[in-house]
Amino acid sequence: MSTSRKLIIAIDGPAGSGKSTIAARLAKKLGYINLESGAMYRALALKAMERQVPLDDGEALRKLAENTVIELEPRGEGNRVLLDGRDVSQRIREVDVTAASSRVSTHPPVRRVMVARQRELGKDGGVVMEGRDIGTAVFPNADVKIFLDADANVRAARRTLQDGSGSHEDRRQVLAELAARDERDRTRFASPLIPAPDAVIVDTTHKSIDEVVAGVEGVVKAVASGW
Ligand code: DC
């Protein structure tokens, strides 16, 4: 599918809702770049951990963010992530960084820095950007806004599979961590995880990846043809 206008497509949703997979597939089909905004919060969280900057000190984290170069290089699926030139693509997916990223992202001064950079990255369009606040805060005028959601048990199961583990215990642990992160992301003061009023909400609980991609593609086509 090709669209003549280079659209900005926002895909938001909680962890395990299918954002990364759907965004990557959609970007590939459209010939767009796929940018994972969460990777930026993850990279900053990693630097804060390494420098022992307290995760509850918003001002110190803002200064750190301003003095940090985070690059997202689109590749097949997802992004290669460079933190001050160092490849941290794997490290930022680990459980300690995941929890820290959710804490780092609660601070409004940190979000201001990140949102400004995300706008710059996506301003020319031809981009599928995924995150929590893309349709509400980063690109409130995005051409297409999708909010993916799924039952928490299903999201935890997907994460467990993704991590290569699968025992009942692993799943319980993942579910507990996911619930804690969801709660923090959804109830934070600054840009909480909520669907934009004009987002198309897609519940992926009982849908295959192909079904979701087809549905989202349909929305993009409709917008591109100026419905
Ligand atoms: O999408 P992710 O799991 O990689 O995101 C990691 C954390 O970053 C997540 O807990 C919330 C935060 N985040 C955010 O606040 N805003 C975004 N646009 C993307 C991620």
Residues whose N, C-alpha, C, O or C-beta is under 5 A from the ligand:
A	BS01	DC	A15 S37 G38 A39 Y41 T98 S101 S102 S105 E130 G131 R132 D133 D185
